[in-house]
Amino acid sequence: MPDSSLSGGEMALVAVILVISLAALAFAGYLVRAVTAADPGTEKMQEIARAVQEGAAAFLRRQFRTLAVFAVLVFLVLLLLPVADGGWGTRIGRALFFLVGATFSAAVGFIGMTLATRGNVRVAAAARDGGYQPAFRIAYRTGGVCGMITVGLGLFGAALALLLFDETAPVVLEGFGFGGALLAMFMRVGGGIFTKAADVGADLVGKVEAGIPEDDPRNAATIADNVGDNVGDCAGMAADLFESYAVTLVAALILGQVFFGSVGMVFPLVVAAIGVIASIAGILATRPGERDSSGLAPINRGFFVSAVVSLLLVAVASFTVLPGTVVGVDLPVSLPVLGFVAVLVGVVLAAAIQQLTGYFTETSRKPVQDVGRSSLTGPATVILSGISLGLESAVYAALLIGGAVYGAFLIGGGAALYAVALAGTGLLTTAGVIVSMDTFGPVSDNAQGIAEMSGDIDGDGARVLTDLDAVGNTTKAITKGIAIATAVLAATALFGSYNAQVEVALEEAGTTLGDAFSLVNPNNVVGAVLGAAVVFLFSGLAISAVSRAAGRVVFEVREQFRTRPGIMNYTERPDYGAVVDICTKDSLRELATPGLLAVLAPVAVGFGLGIGPLAAYLVGAIAAGTLMAVFLANSGGAWDNAKKMVEDGAYGGKGSEAHAATVIGDTVGDPFKDTAGPAINPLIKVMNLVALLIAPAVVGLSVGEDANTGLRVGLALAAVAVIVAAVVVSKRRSVVAGEVTSTPTDASLTTSAP
């Protein structure tokens, strides 16, 4: 292995990178002041906003208290797990940085959500008083806070670890990435269950049964629905992109150290620092103008400005930081060219995914228009057209991502996996803008909800908020597609890191890899099938959890309409807190089973079947996860925008049979696009990181002097037992809330002959 200890010059460069990360946080502070200085609107608007703020903060506090216990347990386990290269100091550093990563992930979500719940009412007030441009600017700058905190804290953690631990930093950063990924997965699952339980319940009872508007104050689920937008989209997506950022840097540093020593570790941090500068440029460039053809035009302009700035600066950095010649690694091009082209692949992939996702989810494009037209023949055809759209789009997205991975492999030669990691780092140079685009969606959605519930905004102001909400729907769909791409690149790079860890552990045990990774090994085929199966089971558990929680919300809202007749004529106030409480309790209870599955399934496969099947398991999970995540995200996005299209007047507009059909399609798509689909991103990274962390232990118990088959099998069986118990407990929960008045009998299931 090349010399991995940082030189004095490299230490100074990392210190500059640390300062840049702090500059990102300072810019976030500037955006906070710009947002909070805006007018918060009328007293009625502020009252509704406070209810949303209190509900969102209460949910996250309870979630963090629950996860804190889990974090302490993982911290202790990490202290016990051996490292492939390093002593107790490295173990302690890895465990401590696990807590740092978890804390940063939580902070990104909490801070972003806190500002989003204050920016929403200011967007509504700006739409009423100033029109489109000031409302757009506040919504996007609110998202910009989230974006800059995401890249600032991610870069700060990685740079700090490299300064403190030098050549053992990649191992320490395994803990940092794992902490971020684990918290992000729980926040994605928990927040996703909360938001979609409230959203589905509000739509089914409010729009379909009672025939009232989406954010009508008479619907007891409206506050919970607006709370859910923040804990699911703002907090969840910010944490998701933060851990993608952290995990990609972890994989890049590990592989960079293996192939190129210290310079290979420093260069990904340089690219990430350039991403901070590019994100600031992109956020400042995102200003709506008179010549813009749509609300997406300034957002696309900001994204492409960020991409161009990052590529120009990376070109300079590649030929400045990276050496022209490298000994011991077979490269088809020089290292500076490899560095630039790999980053270019990532940036181009982000742009391509943006365009592809937009094609399948924008209301102005044929796929969504076809889904909307299918509403004329009922909800069944709406659902069928959305599913077929999602399945088709998943193929094209997988081809794009696969092409990017293969392109990076070709340019990387003997350091192919390092090139893949750099492509992921390149894609995330636009992370600040991507998170800004995503948070723009729920902030605009909340602003429209506050306007409708308060009744203080009508006419042009209401139209402005409707337009912003439609743009936000598309940006949320686009950023989900980009997040999936980052997850796949990060997971692929982590897979390479897993291979590197296994080889180091085998070398220490005095043996070689042999044919352990051979595709014709039956154990490896089983491992690949299990990896794909876990993705399906995880998705099913998440959607089932939303179904159960939404059932309880539906029952509660129906009961309030039945027992409080004054709600419909505004003489009685609904009990909003009851629905918030249902969503909070159910989401926290339901997130345990998917979380345990994600963490323990790789443990069961690794200790039970070995390092080869575990590698195959990861490949199966990445492949199935890519297709499943895109399918769920794009189907849900298309259903959502088809509903918006009908609500804007197509095919009879609000209250028509076509509207009811698209609302049903949207309620099916809600847990697809906002719960199960997004949660797959951190799932595949968590499983790769677990494999990376346990690899030395699996090797140690399988071969060499410390081999212990009994302990190895015992650990695998214990993991399987916990997973089975968690799934059984989950399945015993009722899907239907309230009392069942009748059950089918054998006679009722029998049909008589004509």
Order of alpha helices (4+ residues) and beta strands (2+ residues): alpha-alpha-alpha-alpha-alpha-alpha-alpha-alpha-alpha-alpha-alpha-alpha-alpha-alpha-alpha-alpha-alpha-alpha-alpha-alpha-alpha-alpha
